[in-house]
Amino acid sequence: MNLHSRAFETPVEMSKKKGQKWWETGTRPDYRFSLANERTFLAWIRTSLAIVAGAIGIDQFASHLGSAQLRLILSIILLLVGGMLGGVAYTRWARAERAMRHQADLPLSFLLPFLALFTALLSVGLAWLIIAFD
């Protein structure tokens, strides 16, 4: 009997095996949980793409919405947030997958409060632009 089996290793010890990728460590989770994690990742990617599409829409089709410089700044902010959200979505997916492989608690994500605050501020800012420049 091996007293130091993989069941007693911590997630850090398991992920530090030389030459092993993180997706090769731990135990394979139930495929339903992995697929749910993937669907969540794809939802974040869709949100990211919608923000990028909004940036392009403001830049190309909202010529009546403030000055050209203001539209450019707003479009760049939206493009940066959309790109960052897409990148962070992958790290969120990988962290959740790693936690499931090691039967650990799912990590908390700062994406939800960030996106909620960003959407609220964007809505107020766009409402002000529409009212002020109409």
Secondary structure as UniProt FT lines:
FT   HELIX           6..8
FT   HELIX           11..15
FT   TURN            18..19
FT   HELIX           22..24
FT   HELIX           31..61
FT   TURN            63..64
FT   HELIX           68..101
FT   TURN            102..103
FT   HELIX           111..132
//
